[in-house]
Structures are given as structure tokens and as C-alpha cells.
Amino acid sequence: MTTVVVTGLGAITPLGADVSQTWEGLRSGRSGVSTIEQDWTADLAVHFAGQVDADLSMVPRVEARRMDRCSILAVAVAQQAWEDAGFTFAQDNETDPERVAVAFGTGIGGLQTTITQWDILRTKGLRRVSPFTVPMLMSNAPAAHVELKIGARAGAHTTVSACASSNEAIALAVDKIRLGRADIVLAGGTEALVHPLPIVAFSQMQALSKRNDDPAGASRPWDKGRDGFVLAEGSVAMVLESLESATARGAKIYGTIAGSGISADAFDMVKPSPEGQMSAMHKALVDADLAPADVNHINAHATSTPAGDIAEAHGIRELLGDDADHVIVTSTKSMTGHLLGAAGALESVAALLALHDRVVPPTINLDDPEDDLRIDIATNEARPLPAEGPLAAINNSFGFGGHNVAIAITNENIKD
């Protein structure tokens, strides 16, 4: 079976404007959650989020005016990842376009455009609605913009499975390379929902933390005092490539995407099912030809919600059994908040770099852990992984609708 490796990374997150800044923030336990300074929060129950502070001028102003923020972020991180892999971010002859594809996930897509243009229609009339509205709001716009930039002709795919969207994009990319339908896939996810409507909607569900007096401490997975997740924005991308292709061009390699597992709960629209989550993790291990004893680290989905964190912890323990004792678990959402459709890509990159650098980022704000979790959490401080030998990790993403995706990652084939 074709081996799929990672040769390029890009990230714009609440922790930083690139992968280096984001990874430094994760390793050091720094929170990227902050108060929203705009006036529109005045009447809202929640006044904070994980916000991006980055120079996005790499996307020309004329183009940016015809793109939703989620697409702008996607193009920006795609450029980072593509150039990190050693390519020029343009349609050129460096690669065979028929062997290059894009897979980019989003949970919601161009919601800010949808709401803005609706407001314009109501207040200014139909003639003021932008003729670019549909290309801006459609969920496949981020993938399309990236595909246009690099001239990818082997397919431009959009995965929309709520908070599992970008992990599903990674799984799709792996399958595409393994099936021989592409040699290189630029995969990732994007979301830009720091806006009144999503905040109010999630608040009405009682899903968001309301710690307005302590934004940095609001996301606290597995802590008894958790009261909901923290909404965040951002985008993350990775270049996936067959080992044969990467070796032939002498590319650096961060590690290997060894397998994936996808399941559906068929249980409830929003309540988690430990059985469905376990199924995805089990499938990822089987696909990667890994045993529970091979796993060293899990980057959990754990969002800081009362029900979800417990269900996942118990599912991990039941799946791995006594082997869970040597697996270091963390939730990087404690620092970034929840990037929804981009969360899986961010956390897969975090798991990949954890194996590469042999260190697990902490779960911060975990001051009073739930009883009987029976998993080993990197609580408030980074934890080392074994200094030598093979390493393996799982990254979990679970979304509304019962979408479950687990990605299996190893430190095989690293080449700096």
C-alpha cells in the first residue's frame, strides 16, 4: 500500500500567524482566547473567542473583496503549506497538475457573507447585493480558491461534516493518494465564525462557556468547572504526498499519515456516542496496521463540554484497555478554543509535531479533573514522549450529526 507522508504545513490560528508561532504556543501552554473588542458583543451572553490576528495581505485586496473570510484564511495557509513543501504558490510546471488535488473542509463556510448580503438586501435594496455573493458563500469556495491558485486538476473536494470536516479532508486525501488518483494533495480546513449569529446560536444551545471574566481560562477540557466550549476561527493546511513522490524530489518529511477511520453514530444530532467514536478510532488503527500497544499519544476532540469530554475519555479507555496507561492524552482546544471545521486539521498538525519533537502539549486550565477518567492527561504542562524509537498518535474529531473521524499518525519516514 502506498505510504502517505506530510511535506508541508501552514497555520493561522488564535495562537499565531504561522505554524511556528502556533506550535510554540501549544508547547508552552499559552491561551489564544481573548475578549472580543467590537461593540456588537454588548447584548450577547458571551464576549470572547479564539480570534486570529494575522497579516492577510498575501491575498491581494481585489481578490479578497470577492472572498469570504474563511476563503481568505484558506488561501493564506495553503500558500504557507505549499511553499513549505518546496513549491511555488502559482500555476506552473513544477508539478503535473493532473496529479495534484485539493481537499479542504469547513463546517459552515461563508456565513459572514450570507448574513452581510442579507442585511444589505434588507436595508439598501436588491441592486446593492454583490454579484459575487454565491461564489463567496458556497462551502466549496475555499477548496476552489486553493485549487485555482496551484492549478490542481486531479480534483478539488470539500468535506462538510461539522467539527470533523478537516479530519475527513485529510482522510480523503490519504485515500486519493493510495488509490493512485493523485500524487500530492493540499488538504486542510477553515472556519471564520466570530460573528453575533453563531455566538448567539451556540449560546442558546447552552454549548458555549460564559466565563466572560476569564477568557483565557474558559476552555477547560475534563475539568469539573467546565461550562462549554470556546468558539474560535482559523485555518490549517498540510501537503500530503506519496513517499515515492517526496523521496524523488528530496522533500523534507514531517511524518506519516498512516491511516484513518470514519464512522457515523446513527444516534442523535448533537449527543455523542462513545460507540461511534470508538469505531472511528478502531478503524484508524486497523487501517494504519497499529495495535493499541503501539499508540503513544492521543490529541482528543475534548471540547470542554460536560457530556462530550467524559464520553471520549471513557471511549479511549475502553478501546485501548490497559494499554491506555502509557498513552499521553491532551486537548489543545484548551489553548486555541474550538475551530469547528478547521479543528481536525489543527489538531492533526499538533499530533504530527508532537511525534516529530517527541513532546505532548499540555491541557491547560485543568485544575480539578473529573473523577474516574482513567486516562493519562498532560495536565497543565507539556510531557515528553520516549526519546527513541517509533511513535504513533491518534487525532480525534467528532461533529454534530454523529460524524466521527480519527487520523492515525506515525513518526516514520521523517526527513529534516
N, C-alpha and C positions, 0 to 999 in steps of 0.2 A: 504494500500500500504506500502511496506517495506520502512523504513526510512534509508537513507544512510548518514553516518557520516564520518568525517575525523579524523583519529587516528595517522597519521604520516606525517611529512613534510621533504623535502630535497630541497636544492637550491644551485647552483653555478652560480653566476651572475656577471655582471660588478661591483656590489656593495659589493660583498663579497663571501667567500668560503663556507658559510652555510646560513641557514635561519635566524639565529640571526643577523649576520652581514648585510645581505640583508635588513631585516626589520628595523634595526637601521638606515641604510642609507636612506630608504624610508621615515621613520618618520621624520628624521632630514633634509630632503631636500638636500641630498648630491648627486652630479652628479658622475656617474661612467664612463663617457665618457672621452676618453683621446687620445692623438696623438699616431699614430702607429709608432713605432721607427724603424721598418725594412726598409731596403734600397729600397724595391720594390715599395714603395709609391712615389718615386721621380717623376715619369712621370704621376701620377694619379691626377685627379681633386680634390679628397677627400683624406685627410691624417689622418683621425681619425675614431674611432669606440668605441663601448662599448665592452671592452676586459676583458676576465677572467684572473685573477691572482690567481691561487689556486694550492695547492699541490695535484696532482692526483695520488700519489704513492700507493693509496689504490688499484688501478688496477695494478696487477703485470706486470713488464716490458715485459715479454714474451707474455702475453696476449695483452698488449697494442700495441705491434708491429703488431698485426693481427687485429687491430680495427681502424676505422676512429675516428677522434677526437670527432665527435658527439656521437659515441657509448661510448667512454671513459667517457665523461661527463654524459651520461645517467646512466651508471653503478654506477658512483660515487654518484650521487644524489639519485639513487634508494637505495643504501646502507644507506645513511643518513635517508631517509624516513622510510625504513623497520625497522632499528634499533630504530628510534624514536617511532615507533609504538609498540616496545617491542619484536620484533622478532630477530632472529639470521640470518645474511645475508649468508645463506647457504641452501643447500637442506637437510632438516632434518625432524623430526616428530612433530615439534611444531604446524604445520597446516596440514590439509588434502589437499594434492596437487591437488586433483580433485575439490577442492572448491576455489582455488586461481588462479587468472588470471592477465594478464598484458595488459595495453592499453597505448601505447606510440606514440605520434605524432611527425612528423618532416615535415618541408616544403620542404626541398631539400634532406636531407640525406647525404650520403658520397661523397659530391662533391670534397672535398680536395683529397680524394683517387683517384677519377676518373681522375682529372687533373694531379696529380702526376704520376700515372701509364701511362697516355698517353704521358707525357713528357719523361718518361723512355723508352717507346716503340720507340719514335721518335729518341732519342739521343743515346740510349745504345743497342737497339735491342730487339727482341721479347723474347729472352731467359732470359732477366733480369726482365720481368714483373712478379710481385708477384703472386704466385698461390692462394693467399688469396684475390685477387682483388675483385672478385664478392661478397664474404661474407662481405667484408669491405664496398663496395659502396652501396649495396642494402638498400633501405629505411627502410625495416623491421629489419635491423640489430640491432638497439638499443633495440627494443622490444624483439628480440630474445636473446640478451645477458642478459637482465634483467631476462627474463623467465628462462634461463639456470641457473642463479645464485640462484634463490629462488625455483626452481623446480615447477613452476606454470604449471599445466596441464589442467586448465579449459579454456585455450586459451591465445594466445599472439597476440594481434591485433595492427596494425599500421594504424593510421589515417593520411592521407596526403591531406590536404585542405588548403595549403598555410599558411597564418598567423592565420587561425582558427584551425589549426591542433590539438594543445594540448587541447584546449577547447572541441573540438569534441571527443578527447580521454576521457576526464572527463565525457562528456555526455554518451558515450558508456559504460563506467564503471558503471555509475549510472543505466543505463538500464539493464546491465548484472546482477547486484545485485538484482534489482527489479524483474526481470524475474525468479529469483531463479537459475541462471546458475553459480553463484559464490557467496561466502560469503565475499571475500576480493579481491580487485583489486588494484594493484600498477599502478597508472596512472600518466602521465606527458607528457613532451615534451623536445626536444633537438634540438639545431642548432649550427653549427660551420662553419661560412662562412666569417670570417675575412680573406679575400683572394683577390688577384687582380681581378679575373674574376667577382665575384659578385659585387664588388665595381664599377668596370668599367661598368658593365651591368646596374646596377641601376642608375649610373650617366648618362649614355646615355639616359635613360628614363626621366631624369631631376627629379628623385624621391628623391635623397639624398641632404641633406644640404651640403653647401660648405663653412661653417664657419671655415676654417682651422685655423684662428687666435683666435678662441674662441670655442674649442671643448665642454667644459662644458656648454656653452650657446647655443649650436646648436639645441638641441631638445627643441622646444618651442611651444607645442600644443596651439591652439587658439590665439596665438599672431600674430599681423598683420605683424611682421617681419619674420615669419617662412618661410623657403625656402626648406623644405624637411625633411625626417626622417633621423635618425642616425642608421646605421647598427650595430647590436650587436650580441654577442654569449652568450651561456649559456644553462643551463638545470635546470628543476624544476620537482619535483615529489611529489605526495601525496598518502597516503594509504587510500583508501575508503573501508568502511566496513559496513555491516548491523548493525543497532543499537543493534539487538539481539546478534550478534557475539561479538561486542565491549563490551557490558554490561556483557556478560557471562565471559569474561576474565579480567574484571576490567580495561579496557584500558582507558587512558585519551582521551578526545574528544575535538577537536578544534572548532567544529561547524558542521553544517548540509548542505550538498548539496541538496537543496530542489527541484530543477528541472532544466530543460534545454530546450532550444528552438533552432531549426535548420531550416534555410531557404536557398534558393538559389535565386539570383536576376533574372536570365534569362534576363540580361540587357546588360552587357558589360564585357569584360575580365578584365579591370582594373578600370573603373569608378565605384564609389559607387552608390548604390540605397538606398535612405532613406526608401523606402517602404519595401525592403528586410530586412534591419536592424531592422525596427520597428516590422516586422513579427517575427523575431527571439526573440526579447525582449518580445513581447506579448505572444508567445508560452511558454517562460520560466516562466512568471508569472502565466499563466494558469496551467502549469504542477506543479508548486510549490503551487498552491492554494493561490496565493497572489494577492492583489489588488494594483493598483498604489499608493494608500494612505499608503500601508504597507512598501514601499521602502524608505530607509533612505540614501542609498549611491549607486553610480554607478562608477565603475572603467571603464572608457571609453577606447575604442580602440584607440582613437585620437593619430595619429602617428606624427603629426607636418607637415602634407601636406596641401596645400592650399584648396583643394576641400573636402578631407575626413573629416577634423575636423568640418567644417561647416555643412556638411550633417548629421553627427552624432548628433551634438548639436540640430539641428532642429528636427531630428527624436525623440530624447529623449523628447523634449518639446511637440511635437505633441502626442506622445504616453501617456505621463503622465498628460498632461494638466496642470491645476493649481496645481496639486499635486507635480509637479516638483519644486515648490517653496521651499519645505522642504527637497529636495534631494541634498546631497552634492556630487558633481561630481569631479573626478580627473583623470589625466592621469599620471601614474607612468612612462610611456615612457620618460617623460621629464627628468628623472634621469637615467634610465637604457639604453636608446635607444631601438630599436626595435629588439627583439629576434626572430622575424619571427615565425617559427613553435613552439617555446617554449614560445612565448609571452603570450598566453592564460593561460597556467599553472602558470606562474609567477604572472600574474595579478589576477587570481582566488585566489591564496595564499595570495596576498596582500589584496584583499577584505575580505577574511576569517579572517585574522589577524586584519583588521580594525574593524570588528564587535567584535572580541574577546577582543581587547584592547579598543574599543569604541573611536577610533581616526582615522581620514582620512588623509593619507599622502598628502602632497601638490603637486600641479603642479608648478614646478619651471620655471623660465625664462619667465613667463607670465607678461611682463611689459606693453604691450599695447594691451589689449584684442580686438578681433573683435567686431564690433557693433552688437547689436540685437541678441546676443547668446541666451538669455532668459533661461540660466541655471545657477545654483549657483556653481561656481568652487572654490575649495580650493586653492586660488591663493597665491603661494609662501610661505604659512605657513600651517602647519597641523591644522586640525579643529576637535573639539570634537564632538562626537555623543552623543545622550541622555544617561545620566548616568545610567538610569534604564530602564527595560522593554525590550520587544522583538525588534530585529533589523533585517533588511533584506537588501541585496545588490544584484546588478546585475553586472556581468563582461561581457563585450562585446569583441568579436574577429571577425574581418572581413578580408577575404582574397581574393587575385586575383582569378578571375573566378566566383566571386559572392557568395562565401561561407560565411555564417553568422552563428555564434554560440553565444548564450547568456546563461550564467550559473547563476542560482538563488541560493543565499546562505543566510542562517539564522544563528542566534546565539543560536538556540535551542540545547538542549542536551549537552551543554558544561560541561566537567568534567575535572578539572585540576588535 
